Amino acid sequence: MTDERDLLKRLEDIPDPAAHVATRLAARPPAPVEAPAEPSLTRHARERRGLLAIMGGLAWVLLFSWIEGFRDDLGSPRVIVPLAVAALLAGLGLLLALRRRARGLPAGVRALQALVVAVPVGFLAAAVVRSRVADPPVPLELHVRCIASALGTALPPFALAALVLRRSFLSAPAWRGASIGALCGLGVAVGLETHCALDDLLHVTFAHGLPIAAGALLGAAAGALHGRA
């Protein structure tokens, strides 16, 4: 027993070969932790930003339609009812895309993917049901004018949404941006039909549907680049 105790004491006298390394690490100050350039938003701040973007975009679409001049038959049930339904669906879709679920979780990716597909497909189906191919064809200058009007209506709301919703998506930022962009494009398409009375299928599909396709693509790009919280 005595020999074992002496051996243990002698082991404690052996110097630690890595002691100098530990001494240097202890003397070195800890590396500073840099705060992010733009801190992530709180849940309530994200909700406020989303509401601000929706209200601002809606105000611009209404203002632009008023400047262009509302169509004479806007009060007709054949015109106002489908537009009201489309506007309601766009609002409900935005609510689904932006609203938090239980425990503060965002909308599921499957629901967002369904929105990205359903918005253009639903718009195209409605155009096929409601419109016809004009005979004679609509002059090219009317298509170009409506496309320019679509761009003028769509660009400010898209830019506002991209700015306000920066760093707002906790996951799948490209899909969230695409769904919000497509729904904003649907709102713009509704605005276009409040002052454009052309009922040609090709015109409605390409000129009025342009904001939906462009919104989905631009929204996906903006979400992927700047949307992640």
ABEGO torsion letter per residue (X at the ends): XAAAAAAAAAAAABBBAAAAAAAAAAABBBBBBBBBABBBBBAAAAAAAAAAAAAAAAAAAAAAAAAAEBBAAAABAAAAAAAAAAAAAAAAAAAAAABBBBGGBBBBAAAAAAAAAAAAAAAAAAAAAABBBBOBBBBAAAAAAAAAAAAAAAAAAAAAAAAAABGABABGAAAAAAAAAAAAAAAAAAAAAAABABABAAAAAAAAAAAAAAAAAAAAAAAAAAABX
